[in-house]
Amino acid sequence: MEPERGEDLGHGVYASPGSAGELAVTSPRLDLGWQAAEEQVPGTAVLWCGQSFEVVGRMPAGSGVRWTLRSWDEPSAMRNVFTLNRESVQDIADRTENEVRNRRARGWTLVLLPVLGLAPAVLQKKWANEWGFAAGRATMVSATLEMLAGTVGTVQLVAAAVGAVFFMPLALALPGPLLFVFGIARLAMVFGDGEPVGSPLGVPFLLLAPKNVPKAERESPAVQSFDNDGGLIVVVSPILRRDWDRDGLLPYRGEHFRLDRVEQEGRSWVYRFTRDHDRGTEERTLQLRPPLAAAPAAVPKEAPPSFLRTMMVTAAVTLGPGSDQQRWAEELGTRAVWFTVIGGAAELVGGIANLQKELDTALSWLILLNIFLVGEGLLRLGSALVGRPMGSVFGWALRPLYRRSLPPTQ
């Protein structure tokens, strides 16, 4: 029934009916997103207290908006329909609050782009979906700074090799060639497809990586609202519940409810139950839990791998075969070519540094070994640039030490 004195819908939204059948809706803070009628274009259709209205006017009211609605008399079908009640107003308020929060998050993270851009791609994509994080831009900024830092370090090493004075600490100069290669490779990848690319320097961010949600939790229904006076309970389920029908009763707070109707909203299913006082003795009972067919079998929980073991396996896998790099990359949520880049660059830099020391010695076998390291490092870096992970000959000796830590093959 239509309230005679209007209805307070929360968050300052107030619906006030007029004597001629019109409806005035005042919203001092929230943007309801309605479209007023213009010439041949009908306005937004609004359902309120069982009646249909059309938005015909909009005017400022203080810091908000006052909408004018009239009874829907159009012969055309309603297309853009808005149900005006406390639930819909609350949804708009929640979305508005999330947008404000995300806008603030995007503002303060601008100064952190060089750091957050080092995180694995899976985390950057998660942040982009949740609060609009500029993942592609963050990768570009962090990769550019990474390349510049690597250039400075490489110049220092070259200068030191010819006898120049050190202008930066050796510990900061040594990773220079690696950082330069990382930065170049990441820039090429992000410019190629626009997708974010993490850096090996962002491995500590893996501690923030999202954990897999158990299947049972993803399929669990949730009570959206409960009207005790009206005898109505609304349940939202992420999946279609074929085991819920009108022949069963749902127990809730000491009472029983029968299914009234089912609607699909987005990817969720909304079930509306009404109170039933005439419960039979053979009525089937419905449960507020995942369907039995969807409940996963209990599996023993394994302790998460330690950070030290993860780092040790990662270091060994940089020399391991490409198939092992691929399996470990899937475990960490990163790209396998990064392990090839790290291992290949280490071989290249190490081989060149050793050659500078050993060219004056008579140990020809050490010279040959380092020439091999330089050649293999260049080959592996070239393989990484075309997107193909490649291991080292020496990785086969390390494989028995880390193979048991790799995830099982699919």
N, C-alpha and C positions, 0 to 999 in steps of 0.2 A: 504494500500500500504506500502511496506517496505521502511523505511527511508534510504536515501542514506548515510547519515553521522552518522547513529546510533541514539540511543534514550536514553536520561537521564531519568531513572525511579525513581529517588529520593533516598535519603539516601546513596548516593555514588554508587548505582548500575547503570551500563552503559552497554547497548547492542550495539555491533558494528558488522555489517555484513561485510563479506569478499568478495573478487572478485570471489572466487570459490564456493560460496553458503554456506560457513560455517558461524558460528556466534560465536563471542567471548563475554562473559559476565563477567564483572569485578565487584566484590563486596568487597570493602575494609573493611567493618565493619560487615555486616550481613552474617549469615550462611544461605544460601538458602536451605540447606538440600538435595541437589541433589545427585544422585548416578551415577557415571561414569560406562560406559559399561565395563564388564569384561568377556572375553571369550564368553561363550554362554548366558551370562546374559545381556540383553539389559539395557542401561542406562535410566535415567529418560526422559520421553517424555515432551518436552517443546513446548507450542504454543505461537508464537510471531508474531504479525501483520498478522494473517491469515495463517501463515506457520507452519509446523511441524518440530521439530528438536529433535535430540537425543544427550544426554550428553555423550561425548566420552573421555573427558580428564579433569583433574583438576591439577592445579599447583599453588604454592604460588606466590602471587603478593604483595610485601610489607608486610603489616600487614593483608592482606586479601587473597582472592582466585580469580584466573582467570579460568573460565570455557570455555572449547572448545566444541562447538556443531556442528553437521552436519545435513543435511537434513535427515528426517526419511525415510529410504528405506526398513525397515524391513517388511516382509510379515505378521508378527505376530501383534495381536491387541495391542494397547496401554493400559497399565494397570495403571501405576503410571504417571499421566498426571499433569503438572503444567502450568498454564496460566501465562505468564510473562507480566505483565503490572503494572501500578502505584498502582492499588488497591491491587494486590497480594503482592507487595513489602511493601506497607504500613501495610498490615496485619502481615507480618513477623516482621516488625519493632515494631509494637505494642506488639506482643507476646514476642519479645526479651526484650522490656522495662519492661513488666510485670514480666518476669522471673527474671530480675535483681532486680526489686523492691521487689519481694517476697523473693529473696535470702537475701537481706538486712534485710527485716522484720524478717525472721527466725533467722538471726544472733543476732539482738539486743533483741529478745524475749527470747533467751535462759536464760538470767539472770532473766526473769520474769516468768519462768515456774511455780515456786511455787505459785505465785499469780494468774496467768491466769488459772491455773489448777483448781482453786476453782469455776470458772464460770460455769453456767448451761451447760449441755451437748449440748443443741441446739446452744449455742454461740460457744462452742469449735468446733463443727462440721462445723459451718459456717466459722470460721477462717481457719480450715483445708482445706476446699474447695477453699477458696479465695487465700490464700498465703502459703499453705503447713504447717500450724501450727501443731506441733507434739502433737496432742490432747491426745493420749493414754499415751505418756511419761509424759506430764504435769500432768495428773491425778495421775500417779504413784508417781511423785516427791512430789506433794502437799499433797497427802494422807499419804505418808511416814513421811513428816515433821509434818503433823497434828497429826499423831499417836504418834510421838516422843514428841511433845509438850504436848499432852494429858497424856503421861506416866509421864513426869516430874510433871505436875500439880497433877496427882493422887497420886504420891509418897509424894508430899508436904502435901496433905490433910490427908493421912494416918499418916505421921509423926506428924502432928499437933494434930491428934486424940489421940496419945499416949503421948502427952506432949512435943514433940520436938520443937525446935526453928524454926520459919518460915525463910526459905532461899529465898523466893520470895513473892511478894505481894499477898494478899489473893484474890484480884480481878482477878489475872491471874491464880491462882490455882483452883478456883471454877469450871471453864469450863473444867478442865482437863479430868474427866471421859467422858464427852460428846465428846470432841475432840478425845479421844482414840477410842471410839466406831465408830465415823464417819470415822476415818482413816482406821480402820480394815475393816469396811463394804465396803468402796470405793475400797480398794485394792482387796478385794475378787471379787467385781463386774468387775473391769477392767481386772483382770487376767482371769476371766471367759470367757469374750467375746471380750476383746480388745477395747470395746467402751468407750469413755470418760464418766466420771461420775462427776457431779458437787457436790458441798458441800453447806450445808445451810449457811456457811460463805460467799458464793458467791452470796447471794440474791441481793446485790446492783448492780451486773452486769446486772440484768434484765432490768435496765434502758437503756442498750445498745442493748437489744434484737431487732432483725429485725422486723419491722412492716409488717403486711400483705399488699401486693401490691393489690390495687383494680383490679378486674377482667377486667374492661374496659381498665386500663392502660396496663395490660399484653397483651391484644389482639390488641392494637393500632399499626397500621403500621407506618413505618418511612421511609423517603426519604434517601436512601443511597448515591446516586450521581445524579447530574443533569448536562447534557451537553447541554448548550443552543445552541451552534453552530451546534452540530450534531443532535439536536432535540431528545435527549434521556433522559429519566428519569428512574432510577432504584429504586424500592420500595421494602422494606423487611417487611414481615408480619410474626408474630409468629404462625399464623394459616392459613389454606387454605381458601382463599376468594372465596367461590362459587358464590358470588354476583358480582364478577369482570369477565367480558368476553369481547369478541371483539365487542359486539354490543353496548357497552357503551363507553363514553369518560371521561377521568380524567382531570378536570380543575386544572391547576397549573401555577401560576404567569401570569395570563391573557391569557394563551393559553390552548389548549386541546390536549390530548394525547390518543392514542388508544393502547390497549394491543397488544404486539407483541409476547411475549413468556413467559412461566412460568417454573421455575426450582426450585428444592428443594436442599437446601444446609444445611446439618445437620438437625436441628429441625425447621429451618426457611424456608419460601417460598420467592423466589426472583421473582418479577414481573418487566418486562422490557416494558416500554411504549415508543412509537415513536410519534413525533408530527404529528397531523392530521389537515390539513387546510380545508378539505371539510366536515365541520360539518353540519349535517342535522338538520332540525327544530324539529324532533321528536327523536333525539338521547337521550338515557338514560344517566344520569350523575352519575359517580362513585365518591365515597366520600373517602377522606383520614381520616377515623375514623373507629372504630370498627363496625362490622355489627350490624344491628338493633336487630337481634335475640340474639346477645351476650351482648348487652348493659344492665347492671344490673339496676334494678329499684332503684330509689333514696330512700335512707333510711336516717332517721334523724341521725345526728351525736351525739354521746354521749361523754361527757367529760371523759377523761381517769381517772381511779381511782387514788386517791392521794396515795403518798408513805406511809403516816401514816396509812391510811385505809388498804392498802395492808399488812402492817406489823401486824396490829391488827387481821385481818382475818386469816393470816398465823399462828399467835400464837394460836388462838382459834381452828383452824382446826387440830392442832397437837393432840388434844384430841377428835376431832369429829369422827364420824363413817368412816370406810374405804371408803365407796362410796363418801363421801364428800371430803376426802383427794384425791381421784382419780380425781374428777371434778376440784378441785383447782390446782392440779398438772398440768392438761392439760391447765389451764388458764395461769400458770406461766412458762410452758415449762420445767418442771422438773419431778422427779420421786415421786410417792406418798409415797413410803416407807420411804423417808426422813422425812416426817411429823411424821410417826410412830416412827422412830428412835429418833427424838427430843423429842416427848412427852413421850415415854417409858423411855428414859434415864433421863429425868427430874423427872419422878415419882420415878425411882430407886434411884437416888442421893438424892432427897428430902426426901424420906422415910427413907433411911439409916441415913442421918444427923439428922432427927427428932428423930429417935429411940435412938440415942446416948444421947440425952438430956432428953428423957422422960422415960427411963428405970428405973430411980430412983424415979419417981413420982408414985402417986397412981391412975392416970387417965388411967384406963385400956382401955377405949374406944379409947383414942388417940393412945395407943400402937397398938391396933387392926387395926385402920385406917392406920397407917404407915406400918404395916406388909402387909396389903392389897395393899398399893401403891407399895411396893417393889415387891410383887408377880406379880401384874399386869404389872409393868414395865419390869420385866424379861420375862413375857409371850409375851408382845408386841415386845420386842427386838428380841425374837426368831422368831416371825412371820415375822418381817422385814428381818431377815437373809435369809428366804426362799422366799423373794420377795412378800409377801402378806401384804398390808396395814391393820392395825387394830386400831380401836379406843379405847377410854376409857369409862368406865361407866359414868364418870363425864362429858363426852362430850355431852351427851344428854341434859344436863342443859344449855350448851352454844349454842346449835344448833339454837334455835330461834333468837339469837343475830346476827349470821353471815349468816344464810341460804339465805337471800335475796341478799347477795353479791356474791353468787356462780353463775357461768355461767349456763345457762339452759341445761338440759339433752338433748342428741341427740335423 
